[in-house]
Amino acid sequence: MMGLGAAIMENLHPYHPSLDWQPQTIGDYVIPTAVDLPHMETEILECPSTEGPYGAKGIGEMTANTPGPAIVNAIHNAVGVWINALPVTPEKVLRALDEKALGEKAH
């Protein structure tokens, strides 16, 4: 969920580069909750780490890196536009589609 939030929801500075408006409290900051959780199936694969004690390694941060690229690739496969900044928002997708349409009209 941490990776999903970073990929499609979390935006600390929504009006960057202006910092006039930004979340002031944790209640203002939009993060995914249990309601946003998609159905997932998990499978544990034993692959001990040579670096950690008794083969242990962290699990949370590694899984947070993959949703962003996966979502961007899925959008590209579906509609043919690349989004190059996270979070991926509907506005960014629509803007990219508009730019694609303008580019196709120019040719």
C-alpha positions in Angstrom: 0.0 0.0 0.0 2.9 2.3 0.6 4.1 1.9 -3.0 0.5 2.3 -4.3 0.0 5.5 -2.3 3.3 6.9 -3.7 2.4 5.9 -7.2 -1.2 7.3 -7.4 -2.2 9.3 -4.4 0.5 11.0 -2.3 1.5 14.4 -3.3 3.2 16.5 -0.7 3.5 19.6 -2.9 0.5 19.5 -5.3 1.2 23.0 -6.6 4.9 22.7 -7.0 7.0 24.8 -7.3 4.7 27.1 -5.2 4.6 26.0 -1.6 1.6 28.3 -0.8 -0.7 25.3 -0.2 0.6 22.0 1.2 -0.8 19.6 3.8 -0.5 21.2 7.3 -1.4 18.1 9.3 -1.4 14.3 8.8 -5.2 14.6 8.4 -4.7 16.8 5.3 -2.3 14.4 3.7 -4.0 11.9 1.4 -2.8 8.3 1.9 -4.4 5.0 0.9 -6.4 3.2 3.6 -7.9 -0.3 3.9 -10.8 0.8 1.7 -8.3 1.4 -1.2 -6.6 -2.0 -0.8 -7.0 -4.1 -4.0 -7.4 -7.8 -3.7 -4.0 -9.4 -3.4 -2.6 -12.8 -3.2 0.7 -13.3 -1.5 3.2 -16.1 -1.7 6.2 -16.3 0.5 9.4 -17.4 -1.3 12.3 -18.5 0.9 15.4 -16.9 -0.3 17.8 -16.2 2.6 19.9 -13.1 2.5 23.7 -13.5 2.9 23.8 -10.0 4.4 21.2 -10.3 7.2 21.3 -12.2 10.5 20.2 -15.8 10.1 19.3 -15.0 6.5 16.7 -12.3 7.4 16.1 -9.2 5.3 13.7 -6.3 5.2 10.5 -6.7 3.3 8.5 -3.4 3.3 10.7 -1.0 1.4 11.6 -3.4 -1.4 7.9 -3.9 -2.3 7.3 -0.2 -2.3 9.5 0.4 -5.4 7.5 -1.7 -7.9 3.9 -0.2 -8.1 5.0 3.1 -9.6 6.7 1.7 -12.7 4.1 -1.1 -13.0 1.2 1.5 -13.1 3.0 3.8 -15.5 3.7 0.8 -17.8 0.1 -0.3 -17.6 -1.1 3.2 -18.5 1.2 3.2 -21.5 0.1 -0.2 -22.6 -3.6 0.8 -22.3 -3.6 4.3 -23.9 -0.1 4.9 -25.3 1.1 7.7 -23.2 4.0 7.9 -20.7 3.6 9.6 -17.4 7.0 10.7 -16.1 6.2 12.0 -12.6 4.6 10.4 -9.6 2.0 10.4 -8.4 0.1 9.4 -11.5 -3.1 11.4 -11.4 -6.1 11.4 -13.7 -5.2 15.0 -14.6 -1.7 13.9 -15.7 -3.1 11.1 -17.8 -5.7 13.4 -19.5 -3.0 16.1 -20.1 -0.7 13.5 -21.8 -3.6 12.2 -23.9 -4.4 15.8 -25.0 -0.7 16.3 -25.9 -0.7 13.0 -27.8 -3.9 14.0 -29.7 -2.4 17.4 -30.6 0.8 15.7 -31.8 -1.1 13.3 -34.0 -3.1 16.3 -35.6 0.1 18.0 -36.4 1.3 15.1 -38.5 
